Amino acid sequence: MANRDNHYEAAFEGFLRGRAVPYVAVDESRRSLMAQQSLKSLDFIVSAAAGRTWLVDVKGRRFPSGEQKQYWKNWSTRDDLDSLAVWEQLFGQSFEGLFVFAYNVVGNRAPLPAEELFEFRGGLYGFVAIRRRDYAAHARPISPAWDTVAMPTEQFRRLAAPLTTLV
């Protein structure tokens, strides 16, 4: 079951329901074990057009974030990348890993045009998606201590797309 206490994942699920997109919310209460290796759970399995099924990891971020009002934050952990790659292998060719950055719009700028934003529980969200393989190809370490990575903003903005174009 999706973590409905996480407003980013709850908003994403509301978005899918509102568009009547078939999906499965994954039980995230425990990590999966595969051959004695711990594997981070997916957040959702989403059926899309053209026979593609997305293995989705939702990344909640504020837009902008921080006191210095940083836009387009897109960090992830190495574990997120590695686990999503393993899930792709396990599910097979018609399944593809997808990071969905669920931006909670808290300022007067938004990651998407107004008509593509989603209102949920009094908040406004912009869902921007990027394929795992594209993210992995451009991700650079940002914190060795936390084992986090991120894409340069320019590349992220060029390769990421509004979720509405993929579902």
C-alpha positions in Angstrom: 0.0 0.0 0.0 1.2 3.5 -0.8 2.3 5.6 2.1 -0.7 7.9 2.3 1.0 9.8 5.1 3.4 11.1 2.5 1.5 13.9 0.8 3.7 13.6 -2.3 2.7 10.0 -2.9 -0.9 10.6 -1.9 -1.1 13.5 -4.5 0.5 11.3 -7.2 -2.1 8.5 -6.5 -4.9 11.2 -6.6 -3.5 12.3 -9.9 -3.6 8.8 -11.3 -7.1 8.2 -10.0 -8.4 11.5 -11.4 -7.1 10.5 -14.9 -8.4 6.9 -14.6 -4.8 5.5 -15.2 -4.5 1.9 -14.1 -1.9 1.4 -11.3 -0.9 -0.7 -8.3 0.3 1.0 -5.2 3.2 -1.0 -3.7 3.5 -2.0 -0.1 6.5 -0.1 1.1 6.4 -1.2 4.7 9.3 -3.6 4.1 12.2 -3.8 1.7 12.3 -6.8 -0.6 15.0 -9.4 -0.4 16.5 -10.9 -3.5 19.3 -13.4 -3.2 20.2 -12.0 0.2 20.3 -8.5 -1.2 18.0 -5.8 0.2 16.0 -4.0 -2.5 14.2 -0.7 -2.1 10.5 -1.1 -2.9 8.9 0.7 -5.8 6.1 3.2 -5.0 3.8 2.4 -7.9 3.4 0.2 -11.0 1.6 2.3 -13.6 0.1 1.0 -16.9 0.5 3.5 -19.7 -0.2 3.6 -23.4 1.6 1.7 -26.1 2.3 -1.4 -23.9 4.7 0.4 -21.6 4.4 -0.1 -17.8 6.2 2.2 -15.5 8.0 1.2 -12.4 7.6 4.4 -10.4 9.7 5.9 -7.6 8.1 9.1 -6.4 10.5 11.8 -5.2 8.7 14.6 -3.3 10.4 18.0 -3.4 9.2 21.6 -2.7 9.3 24.1 -5.5 11.3 26.2 -4.6 13.1 24.5 -1.7 15.3 26.0 1.0 15.9 29.4 2.3 17.8 30.4 -0.9 14.8 29.3 -3.0 16.4 26.6 -5.1 14.4 25.4 -8.1 14.4 22.0 -9.8 16.0 20.0 -7.0 16.2 16.5 -8.3 18.4 14.5 -5.9 18.0 10.9 -5.3 20.0 8.2 -3.5 22.3 5.7 -5.2 20.1 3.0 -3.6 17.1 4.4 -5.4 18.9 4.2 -8.8 20.3 0.7 -8.2 17.1 -0.8 -6.9 15.0 0.6 -9.7 17.5 -0.9 -12.2 17.1 -4.3 -10.6 13.3 -4.0 -10.7 13.5 -3.3 -14.4 15.6 -6.5 -14.9 13.2 -8.6 -12.8 10.0 -7.4 -14.5 11.4 -7.6 -18.1 11.4 -5.6 -21.3 8.0 -4.0 -21.3 8.6 -2.4 -17.8 10.7 0.7 -17.4 11.9 2.6 -14.3 10.6 6.1 -13.9 11.4 8.8 -11.3 8.5 11.1 -10.8 9.5 14.3 -9.1 6.3 15.5 -7.4 7.0 19.2 -6.9 4.8 20.8 -4.2 4.5 24.4 -5.5 5.1 26.8 -2.6 6.1 29.9 -4.4 4.9 32.0 -7.3 6.8 30.0 -9.9 5.9 26.4 -10.9 7.7 23.6 -12.8 4.8 23.3 -15.3 2.2 25.6 -16.8 -0.8 26.2 -14.6 -3.1 23.9 -16.6 -0.8 21.0 -15.9 -0.6 21.5 -12.2 -2.7 19.2 -9.9 -4.6 20.5 -6.8 -4.6 18.1 -3.9 -5.7 18.6 -0.3 -5.1 22.4 -0.6 -1.7 22.0 -2.2 -0.5 22.4 -5.7 1.7 19.8 -7.4 3.6 19.5 -10.6 4.6 16.0 -11.7 7.8 15.8 -13.8 9.1 12.5 -14.9 12.4 11.1 -16.1 13.3 7.6 -17.2 15.7 5.9 -14.8 18.2 5.2 -17.6 18.4 8.9 -18.5 18.7 10.0 -14.9 21.4 7.4 -14.3 23.4 8.5 -17.4 23.6 12.1 -16.1 23.5 11.8 -12.3 26.5 13.1 -10.4 27.4 12.5 -6.7 26.4 15.4 -4.5 27.0 13.9 -1.0 29.3 10.9 -0.4 28.2 10.7 3.2 24.5 10.3 2.2 25.3 8.5 -1.1 23.1 11.0 -3.0 23.2 12.0 -6.6 21.5 14.6 -8.8 21.4 15.8 -12.4 22.6 19.2 -13.5 19.5 21.4 -13.7 19.9 22.2 -17.4 20.1 18.5 -18.3 17.3 17.6 -16.0 15.0 20.2 -17.5 15.9 19.1 -21.0 15.3 15.3 -20.4 12.4 15.4 -17.9 8.9 15.7 -19.1 5.5 16.5 -17.7 4.0 13.2 -16.4 0.9 13.9 -18.5 3.0 13.1 -21.7 3.7 9.6 -20.4 0.5 8.4 -18.9 
